[in-house]
Amino acid sequence: MILMDEKKEVNDTTKPLRDGGKLTVSQDAGKIGDIVGIAKDPTPDQKKKENVFTTYELNANGLSVSVVVADIGSFVPEYRISVAGLGEATRVLLMSFRQEMLNLVPIDPNRISDREYNKEMNQKYIRASSLVIDKYLPQTPPDKKVMLTSYIINMMLGLGDIEIPLADDNLEEVVINSSKEPIWVYHKTYGWCKTNITLRDETTIYNAAEQIGRKVGRQITNLSPLMDAELSDGSRVNATLFPVSQNGNTITIRKFSKNPWTMTRLISGGSISKEMAALIWICVQNEISLILSGGTASGKTSFLNSISMFMPPNHRIISVEETRELSLPSFLHWVPMLTRQPNPEGKGQITLYDLMINALRQRPDVILVGEVRTKPDALTLFEAIHTGHAVYGTIHADNAQDTIIRLVNPPIDIPKLMLGAIGGVVSLFRHRRKGIRRVLEFGEVLKSGDINLLYRWNMRNDSFVQISEMTKLSETISLYGGYTRSELIDEIKERASVLDWMVKNKVFELNTAGFVAAQYYNKRDKVLELVNSGVPYSEEAINRL
């Protein structure tokens, strides 16, 4: 790795190490932000020209990192990180420990995908790091020793400096386009930002991609220059090699959310109205299938995850995905399943279609489908619906009408009359300029296969407007739930009040929000009494029901 705006010769204090001598932490090692690959903080004159949006501290696997997001007068903000106490000379010194560390704690490549093995290796490297630091840096203070150990662990078992943005929960994407430009990140609040981190060369990017793939049994080579994989925390990874990607090797990491989306969080953020959410709650309870559509990064999978809080605990749920993104409440009866790519000989592939067929043999009540892309996927989805299963899946389409058009035309090409098996379509929208995500449309699917829009987002005042009355959906809910039309309207209002109470009390955590919904199924009157009395939420109050 090299500095973006300053190249600096390594201090000669590293020479005694190669001669077998001992080295103490030099003055150079204590400079803030002077880490190879990470540019220094701006000068006072530069700071005058920038507009700081936010600053916060970050713990990157033991490293204490300062983050600044600022407008530096460019087209995009800068995401700037600095690490206190880790200078250029110190970092080069730590890099020179690599071979000695491998001699002390060799890595078994055949077990690299084993999570328990990785935990064991982590503890071994902590102990080995302490020995090596004591050997070469005997006067290192305890707090600095912890920091150096953390950096060594990130270097040996992680992805080096890439681990820093990966540890930031405020980021959705971490993108490496080549070694010729800095790493990019997508911030949840400020959108795309250019970082002050750059990688040394294309080999560094390739090694990182190869390391990611090896842990999950995937390969990326000149013969197979495209790779889809995932990190141990579930984050999705795509990698490409030059010359397929003309500017250089690339890695795109879509981070797995540590705080999965719930419907209450979406309501709080203005992504959906509580009335729409209440209607979806009724659909889920009565096992009415829904299709979630939208463009790339519009929030389809997040919305699919959010409706899981409404699923009754006595239902068996099977999810099928290409990469692990869903995270359901822990008390649900849930079996997650993932596809598998073929090995280098072209054998062993497990497709989404294979998983959907297999899921039907596991006696599910609910099937969650990561994404419908092909005709076999769609046919299996509708077969699942027709055989008495509730199915919730995602598909790429810009709006509710386009969802129908995409389903009935090639390459999916489903007979239009089959679409009547779906209860409704929820269309998601990401407004890139405003940096928001909204439910664009919610419509019911008629028996003819046409869409009847019920709700639509009004961009002018950021509100949701009901534009027509339910017909087929209300009939289906009445058939399965036994409601009259007036009772259904009252039911929507009642559940909207429960959701409103949860939002006001900040019940956003997945297990907590799901538990309240589960208690509503079992002890409805007591939950409503709690809601109507205005008693603040507490675990004790819910557990006493």
C-alpha positions, 0 to 999 in steps of 0.5 A: 500500500502507498500513501495517496498524497505523500510517498515517504522513505521508511525510517532506517530504524527498521534495519536493526531488525534484519540484523537480529537486533531489537527495536523500540517504537520510534517517534515516527510510529506514533504519528496519527494517520501516518499509516501506509495506504492511508493519507494523513489528516488535512492541513489547517488550510485544507480544513478551512475549505471543507465542510465536515458532515460527521465525525465518530470513533470506530473499533475495527477488530481492536483498532481504534479508528477516527472517522471523518466524513466531509465535503472537500469541494469535490463531487462526492464526500470524502470518508477519511480514517486515521489510526492513532499510534500506528506510523509508517515505520511501525506498520512496515515493521509489523508486515515484516513479522508475517513469515515469523508469525506463520512459522509460529502458527502455521495455517491449515488451508484445508480448514480455513472455512471452519469457523471454530478453527478460525476462532482457535487461530485467532487466539493463537495469533494473539499469543504469538503476536505478544511474543513477537512484539516482546521480542522486537519491541520490548519497551512497548506500553501495554495499550500500544501492544494491544493496538499492534496485536490487533493490527497483526490479527487483521493482517494475518487472518483478515483483509488488512486495512480493508477491515476498517471500513468493513467494521463500520456499521454506517456503511452499506458497500465497500468497493475496490475498483483498482489499485489506481484509485482509492477505495470507495464506500457507500455511506447510509447517510451520505451516499457514495464517498471516496476514502483515503485508503488505497491499495499497493498494487493489483496483486494485493487486490487479487490476494484479498479476493483469493483469500475470501474465495478460499474460505468459502470454497470458491476460486478466482483465476485467470480462467475463472475471472468472476467470483461471487462469494460471502464473508463469514458475517454473511456480507456478499462479495463480487470479485473480477480480474483484469482484463475482464475489468479493464481498469484493474482487479475489483472487489465489491462487498455488500455488507451484511446488516448487523441490525436487520431491518424490521417493519417498525424501523421502516415506519420510523424512517418514513419508508412505509405508512403504518396502515400499509404495514398493518395490511401486510401484517394481516396478509402474512398472518393469513398466509397470503403470498406477496411479491416484492419488487424494485431496482438494485439496492432499493431495499427488496431483501431488507423489506423481505426481512422486515416482514419476518417479524409478523410470521407466527412462531408455529409456522415452519419457514424455509428460506432459499437464497444465493447468498445469505442476507436474511436474518429472522427472529431467533424464536421462529422455526426457520431453516435457511438454505443457500445455493452452491456454485460448481467446483472447478470440474463443473460438478456439485452445483446447487441452484435456486430452483434445486433448493425450491424443489427441495423446500417443498419436501420439507413441509414448510408453511412459508417459503422465502425466495431471495430472488426470482430470475428464471422461468423455472424459479417462477414456475416453482414459486407458483407451484408452491403457492398452489399447493398451499404454501405462503411464498414471499419472494423478490424480483427486479422491476421498477414498479408494480405494473412492470412487475406483472409485465416482467412475470408474463414476458420472456425470459420468465414468461408465466401465463397471466392467469397464474398470477392470480395466486399472488395476493399483492405486489409491494414495489420498493424505490430508492431515490438516489438524489434524496438518499431515501428508500420508500414503498413506491406502490402496493397493489393487489393482483386481480384474478385476471392477473392485472394489478389494482394499485391500492397505495402510492408514494407521493414524492412532493410531500413524502406521503402515502396516498390510498388511490383505490379500494381493495377488491380481490385482496379483501375477499381473500382475507375475508375468506381465510380470516373470516372478516367482514369488510368493516371488521377488516378496516377496524383490524387494520386500524388496530394493528396500525395502533400497535405498530405506532406504539412500538415505533414510539417506544423504539421497538426496532430490534428484530427479536424484540419486535417479533416477540411483541407480534407473537404476543399479539397472536397469543394474548391479543387483548392484553397487548391492546390493553398495554398499547391503549393505556400508553404504558411504555414498552419494557421486557417486564411489561411484555413478559407479564402478559 
